[in-house]
Amino acid sequence: MAILSTTDLNVSRLCLGGNVFGWTADEDASFAVLDAYAAAGGNFLDTADVYSAWADGNSGGESESIIGRWLARRGNRDDVVVATKVGMLAGFKNQKRDTVLTAAERSLKRLGVDHIDLYYNHLDDPDTPLEETLAAYDQLVRDGKVRYVAASNFSADRLAKALEIQEREGFARFVALQPEYNLVSRDQFEGPLRSVVAEHGLATVPYFSLAKGFLTGKYRPGVEVSSARAGAASKYLDEHGLQVLEVLDELAETHATTVAAVALAWLAQQPTVAAPIASARTLEQLNDLTPVLGLELAQAEVDRLSAI
């Protein structure tokens, strides 16, 4: 467990992604995964209003609704840190004041809670003045509907500008950034973006932490995987990706753990990273992830993976 940036949110080393709930995991399967995650010591859930709008018959909010029903039935709201987002659902694809405030109310209702612990600006909106957007998030915090606010999919320049405005205007400040970041996709984050995060004391909560499933180790040359993300994950099957898998295999054997857990541990031990996000639609998939909750790589092992 670790304190998230300057907040009082004590979060587990693995954040469970809710993007599969209501999509490739129905409610029963989602409840089973959530129960097992909590039993393993996990307490940090990540969802969004747009999850899982892409599934047939869905319109968005399905993941939030499933999580909300799970929290109600288990009676464990106070034990769970709930993060959700606004900005990518049809009808809410902007960061205007009314969009942010209305979307937050709808998320609160679906989740069945009186506050959201961590509320993300899901996608930067260059067509709306940052002052308008950030004032809306500040209002949510002042009204007690959101405890802390965060950013996702921001460039270094835009993140720095947002933080400057929040400081100048006395608005609630971003405490975290959610970027794409993993062992085989590093350039976008490592550099100016990470420098801004570090300079301002933000926490990093990476998504696609397992490169859309590639870093689970199940994608290999000549192996056909039945998954909704098989095409996206297979793109990493190049010389670099295979070198990464080779070292992950070796370290997983050394630690008697899973390839996924080693990949997540490398990420968790990177500067500014608080908790990588990974999702699971089955208990078998979850069991590949949860060993990271207690896995610490030696610095030499971290360096070895970083050097590939």
GIFEN-V428391 format. One record per backbone hydrogen bond with DSSP energy under -1.0 kcal/mol. CO is the residue of the C=O (numbers start at 0). NH is the residue of the N-H. If there is no record, write none. Layout:
co: <CO | CO>
nh: <NH | NH>
//
This chain:
co: <1 | 3 | 8 | 10 | 14 | 15 | 19 | 19 | 24 | 25 | 26 | 27 | 28 | 29 | 30 | 31 | 32 | 33 | 34 | 35 | 36 | 37 | 42 | 43 | 44 | 45 | 47 | 48 | 49 | 50 | 51 | 54 | 60 | 61 | 62 | 63 | 64 | 65 | 66 | 67 | 68 | 69 | 70 | 75 | 76 | 80 | 81 | 82 | 83 | 84 | 85 | 88 | 91 | 95 | 96 | 97 | 98 | 99 | 100 | 101 | 102 | 103 | 104 | 105 | 106 | 107 | 107 | 115 | 116 | 117 | 118 | 119 | 119 | 120 | 124 | 128 | 129 | 130 | 131 | 132 | 133 | 134 | 135 | 136 | 137 | 138 | 139 | 139 | 140 | 144 | 147 | 148 | 149 | 150 | 154 | 155 | 156 | 157 | 158 | 159 | 160 | 161 | 162 | 163 | 164 | 165 | 174 | 175 | 176 | 177 | 178 | 181 | 184 | 185 | 188 | 190 | 191 | 192 | 193 | 194 | 195 | 196 | 197 | 202 | 203 | 203 | 205 | 206 | 207 | 209 | 210 | 212 | 213 | 219 | 224 | 226 | 228 | 229 | 232 | 233 | 235 | 237 | 238 | 239 | 240 | 241 | 242 | 243 | 244 | 245 | 246 | 247 | 248 | 249 | 250 | 251 | 257 | 258 | 259 | 260 | 261 | 262 | 263 | 264 | 266 | 269 | 271 | 275 | 276 | 277 | 281 | 282 | 285 | 285 | 288 | 289 | 290 | 297 | 298 | 299 | 300 | 301 | 302 | 304>
nh: <10 | 6 | 3 | 1 | 277 | 45 | 22 | 24 | 21 | 29 | 30 | 31 | 32 | 33 | 34 | 35 | 36 | 37 | 38 | 39 | 41 | 40 | 80 | 15 | 82 | 17 | 50 | 60 | 52 | 62 | 54 | 57 | 64 | 65 | 66 | 67 | 68 | 69 | 70 | 71 | 72 | 73 | 74 | 78 | 79 | 44 | 117 | 46 | 119 | 48 | 121 | 91 | 93 | 99 | 100 | 101 | 102 | 103 | 104 | 105 | 106 | 107 | 108 | 109 | 110 | 111 | 112 | 146 | 147 | 83 | 149 | 85 | 121 | 151 | 127 | 132 | 133 | 134 | 135 | 136 | 137 | 138 | 139 | 140 | 141 | 142 | 144 | 145 | 143 | 115 | 118 | 174 | 120 | 177 | 158 | 159 | 160 | 161 | 162 | 163 | 164 | 165 | 166 | 167 | 168 | 170 | 202 | 150 | 204 | 152 | 206 | 184 | 181 | 189 | 193 | 194 | 195 | 196 | 197 | 198 | 199 | 201 | 200 | 176 | 273 | 274 | 276 | 180 | 210 | 214 | 213 | 215 | 216 | 222 | 226 | 229 | 232 | 233 | 235 | 236 | 237 | 241 | 242 | 243 | 244 | 245 | 246 | 247 | 248 | 249 | 250 | 251 | 252 | 253 | 254 | 256 | 261 | 262 | 263 | 264 | 265 | 266 | 267 | 268 | 269 | 272 | 203 | 14 | 208 | 16 | 285 | 286 | 288 | 289 | 291 | 292 | 293 | 301 | 302 | 303 | 304 | 305 | 306 | 307>
//
